[in-house]
Amino acid sequence: MRVLVIGGARFVGKQLAHRLVLRGDRVTLLNRGSQDDGLGAAVERVVADRGTDAFDHALAGRTFDAVVDFAAFHAADAERASRVLSGRVGHYLFVGTGQVYLVRQGCPTPSREEDYDGPLMAPPEDARDHAEWAYGVGKRGAEDVLAEAFERTGFPATRMRIPVLHGPGDPHRRIERLVARALDGGPLLVPRPDALVRHVHGPSLARWMVERLGDTRWIGEAVNVAPESACTVRDMVSLIADGCGSRAARLEVEPELLASVGWRAEDVCPFGGRWSSVLDPSRAVRSLGFAHPTVDAWLPGVLDAVLAHHDPVPPADVVRHRASELALARRLGA
Ligand SMILES: NC(=O)c1ccc[n+]([C@@H]2O[C@H](COP(=O)([O-])OP(=O)(O)OC[C@H]3O[C@@H](n4cnc5c(N)ncnc54)[C@H](OP(=O)(O)O)[C@@H]3O)[C@@H](O)[C@H]2O)c1
């Protein structure tokens, strides 16, 4: 296949491009060229900002069997892509997010594709929550343009909705954040311990996307892509801490307690926060043969990668916050 990957130089996009190259596809990466994709001479590179006319010029007259778009965040991004690629792409796969449900007022959990429609919540006042809200609303804007383009002109878009991703090279360094806390001796603060975690393993996602590229069964559809099995925040923290050999104590805390000192769950743990969607993947499982490994099957490989290659200095916000976390844990009797 001739495949255009919009993005493709960072995380799952890079893993997907690598798989395409290995199976013999002709791969073009389009991004702004800010990082090394590590794929050498195996791919064609187009340097352009997808939000500018440089995108139109770079792709003028080109055709692709498939396009995978990892860098569409707003309606305008989808409008440009569907206009420029109209009639010249066999399958356009939009990488979206489960956050489209979290910004929906009163959306049920686990969320199904049909739960998408409905009124949106008002913009939150907290700047960090506002950024998360804007991300979900922006992705909805992109989705709505693509759904409309399919209805109106048959633009062959699939809208994937994905919850939080983990894996080697995760730019958000979520698992690494917990590993750093687990290995400094702890204790670990565990917010909303009974909340469900149904996150995706990036390399497994890349594998499945490559297998389903060009599959006409999901053209025009919105599809949740998430594991069928879930665990709790408590289990996830234990799996990670035990998996890296930590004996750190775990201290369960309710978000209200954290809020009383001005913190959110995300400030102390990469799990248990408000912006972590839980999706029902029944449609993908039933109609597209989606299968995802259980967390105990994929986590050891990710922990190995984190411990073998991670930056020895934890993310700056963890370093900054850790002393206050430990002081709170001591006040709580740890
Ligand atoms: N990480 C998660 O937990 C998660 C969960 C659900 C969905 N997602 C979605 O996954 C996607 C990102 O995944 P990834 O990091 O694995 O993708 P990736 O394709 O490996 O990396 C993102 C790429 O997008 C490029 N890019 C960003 N802005 C661009 C622009 N204006 N014009 C052209 N290229 C641009 C970046 O390169 P340059 O900066 O050099 O341009 C980079 O190559 C996003 O759509 C995100 O919403 C992520």
The ligand as an SDF file (V2000), in Angstrom:
LIG
                    3D

 48 52  0  0  0  0  0  0  0  0999 V2000
   -1.1010    9.5700   24.1550 N   0  0  0  0  0  0  0  0  0  0  0  0
   -2.3410    9.2620   24.4860 C   0  0  0  0  0  0  0  0  0  0  0  0
   -2.6090    8.8320   25.6290 O   0  0  0  0  0  0  0  0  0  0  0  0
   -3.4400    9.3910   23.4450 C   0  0  0  0  0  0  0  0  0  0  0  0
   -4.7030    8.8680   23.7370 C   0  0  0  0  0  0  0  0  0  0  0  0
   -5.7070    8.9630   22.7740 C   0  0  0  0  0  0  0  0  0  0  0  0
   -5.4400    9.5740   21.5600 C   0  0  0  0  0  0  0  0  0  0  0  0
   -4.2090   10.0980   21.3120 N   0  0  0  0  0  0  0  0  0  0  0  0
   -3.9610   10.7580   20.0260 C   0  0  0  0  0  0  0  0  0  0  0  0
   -2.7840   10.2280   19.4430 O   0  0  0  0  0  0  0  0  0  0  0  0
   -2.2080   11.2050   18.5840 C   0  0  0  0  0  0  0  0  0  0  0  0
   -0.7400   11.3660   18.8690 C   0  0  0  0  0  0  0  0  0  0  0  0
   -0.1820   10.0970   18.9170 O   0  0  0  0  0  0  0  0  0  0  0  0
    1.3860    9.8510   18.7690 P   0  0  0  0  0  0  0  0  0  0  0  0
    2.1640   10.8230   19.6030 O   0  0  0  0  0  0  0  0  0  0  0  0
    1.5470    8.4040   18.9500 O   0  0  0  0  0  0  0  0  0  0  0  0
    1.5670   10.2590   17.2290 O   0  0  0  0  0  0  0  0  0  0  0  0
    2.8910   10.3850   16.3850 P   0  0  0  0  0  0  0  0  0  0  0  0
    2.4300   10.4650   14.9660 O   0  0  0  0  0  0  0  0  0  0  0  0
    3.8930    9.3560   16.7190 O   0  0  0  0  0  0  0  0  0  0  0  0
    3.4570   11.8200   16.8520 O   0  0  0  0  0  0  0  0  0  0  0  0
    2.7560   13.0040   16.6400 C   0  0  0  0  0  0  0  0  0  0  0  0
    3.2510   13.6100   15.3320 C   0  0  0  0  0  0  0  0  0  0  0  0
    2.4440   14.6920   14.9180 O   0  0  0  0  0  0  0  0  0  0  0  0
    3.2910   15.6620   14.3340 C   0  0  0  0  0  0  0  0  0  0  0  0
    2.5820   16.9440   14.3440 N   0  0  0  0  0  0  0  0  0  0  0  0
    2.0590   17.5830   15.4230 C   0  0  0  0  0  0  0  0  0  0  0  0
    1.5130   18.7470   15.0390 N   0  0  0  0  0  0  0  0  0  0  0  0
    1.6860   18.8320   13.6930 C   0  0  0  0  0  0  0  0  0  0  0  0
    1.3540   19.8110   12.7220 C   0  0  0  0  0  0  0  0  0  0  0  0
    0.7370   20.9590   13.0630 N   0  0  0  0  0  0  0  0  0  0  0  0
    1.6570   19.5740   11.4250 N   0  0  0  0  0  0  0  0  0  0  0  0
    2.2920   18.4290   11.0740 C   0  0  0  0  0  0  0  0  0  0  0  0
    2.6460   17.4640   11.9480 N   0  0  0  0  0  0  0  0  0  0  0  0
    2.3450   17.6720   13.2440 C   0  0  0  0  0  0  0  0  0  0  0  0
    4.5380   15.6200   15.2040 C   0  0  0  0  0  0  0  0  0  0  0  0
    5.7030   16.0520   14.5290 O   0  0  0  0  0  0  0  0  0  0  0  0
    6.1740   17.6120   14.4980 P   0  0  0  0  0  0  0  0  0  0  0  0
    5.9990   18.1550   15.8860 O   0  0  0  0  0  0  0  0  0  0  0  0
    7.5850   17.5430   14.0260 O   0  0  0  0  0  0  0  0  0  0  0  0
    5.2830   18.2750   13.5070 O   0  0  0  0  0  0  0  0  0  0  0  0
    4.6720   14.1140   15.4250 C   0  0  0  0  0  0  0  0  0  0  0  0
    5.3910   13.5070   14.3790 O   0  0  0  0  0  0  0  0  0  0  0  0
   -2.9730   12.4910   18.8090 C   0  0  0  0  0  0  0  0  0  0  0  0
   -3.9000   12.6490   17.7650 O   0  0  0  0  0  0  0  0  0  0  0  0
   -3.6970   12.2420   20.1270 C   0  0  0  0  0  0  0  0  0  0  0  0
   -4.8950   12.9730   20.2040 O   0  0  0  0  0  0  0  0  0  0  0  0
   -3.1960   10.0110   22.2280 C   0  0  0  0  0  0  0  0  0  0  0  0
  1  2  1  0
  2  3  2  0
  2  4  1  0
  4  5  1  0
  4 48  2  0
  5  6  2  0
  6  7  1  0
  7  8  2  0
  8  9  1  0
  8 48  1  0
  9 10  1  0
  9 46  1  0
 10 11  1  0
 11 12  1  0
 11 44  1  0
 12 13  1  0
 13 14  1  0
 14 15  2  0
 14 16  1  0
 14 17  1  0
 17 18  1  0
 18 19  2  0
 18 20  1  0
 18 21  1  0
 21 22  1  0
 22 23  1  0
 23 24  1  0
 23 42  1  0
 24 25  1  0
 25 26  1  0
 25 36  1  0
 26 27  1  0
 26 35  1  0
 27 28  2  0
 28 29  1  0
 29 30  1  0
 29 35  2  0
 30 31  1  0
 30 32  2  0
 32 33  1  0
 33 34  2  0
 34 35  1  0
 36 37  1  0
 36 42  1  0
 37 38  1  0
 38 39  2  0
 38 40  1  0
 38 41  1  0
 42 43  1  0
 44 45  1  0
 44 46  1  0
 46 47  1  0
M  CHG  2   8   1  16  -1
M  END
$$$$
